[in-house]
């Protein structure tokens, strides 16, 4: 059976005090699209750029700094322009006349990362946080598109758009709905009827390894990043005392060099995280919630908070092309809970890098233990959200040598060299441990 897709137009009841937030979000979304179009459209002097990845690599950082949009909306603005550029190139190849794409119509693209769709309302990401908008539903919606698709549990929300009608001063959701029995659509993420949901947990650190996964992979070197950062700050401080114009220009050059180095390190780390997820057949990647991270982690200075958020954003926008979902979970007790028996106590964490359960005596790297607990939290959320009468998709955490579900049942991977092994060990030792 092919995809059954329907678009339903429904009016939104937007709170008066939040209407301007949506208008400003539109302005910044179109800024991303038009900036990208100007960068990508190089006819007739050069070939136009039609690679989404190339455009994101070149413009993502700049547009994140120029706007207050979330990473996902910046990404959507870039991709809208690249799609239009592709269409323009196709017309040129046919000998038709066309020009650089320009976007001025009121429209913002939302998917399940930037909006939470419900049957009676939608929660939208804006430049000023989320806004909750109820649907204006007719008294008798039966035999209307709203009743047949929007309110029908057999249809799920896909990528949709918000539009604004100036003549009526009204906002509308153009909801793209797909029948839930259809085949998996690779371009929009994991299907609702997936046969399994496998989670890769990721723990982020201010020292040692930058990221540790539930598959036992130790990624990046936070100590090296901290060292480089300190050296930059030391040199910058010396130059600032000089106060000359030459010193000022040198500081600017050094800042640019530092930023490029940090960005490259974070891109490499994000690629390694996604490589782990793909190698282990993961449908989801779980991070701790990064909100207020500087308040929660005594060692997390502004630099660490920035690095963690950028790494998360890189993983998030790159994951979309592989159909992998990226989620955040509460950080509560992830460092104190034993990932093997579940016993939770602050004395379980003996040192910065060592975890030793006081109940079952399970010992392992503390960050590795935390990464498995992070994965488990998302597993619980995914399982609780399943409504299938047959029990839903299989939910499991990706480990070094296989998978484990919420009941503690371990399944060794087919190519595991440790036959019959029911425990997992890190593949790489943490730096300095």
Beta strands, then each sheet from edge to edge (+ up, - down):
strand 1: 5-13
strand 2: 107-110
strand 3: 115-117
strand 4: 121-126
strand 5: 129-136
strand 6: 155-157
strand 7: 160-165
strand 8: 170-179
strand 9: 196-204
strand 10: 211-213
strand 11: 218-219
strand 12: 284-288
strand 13: 325-329
strand 14: 354-356
strand 15: 363-365
strand 16: 394-398
strand 17: 402-404
strand 18: 410-412
sheet 1: 2+ 7- 8+ 1- 5+ 4- 3+
sheet 2: 2+ 7- 8+ 6-
sheet 3: 11+ 10- 9+ 12+ 13+
sheet 4: 11+ 10- 9+ 16+ 17- 18+
sheet 5: 14+ 15-
end
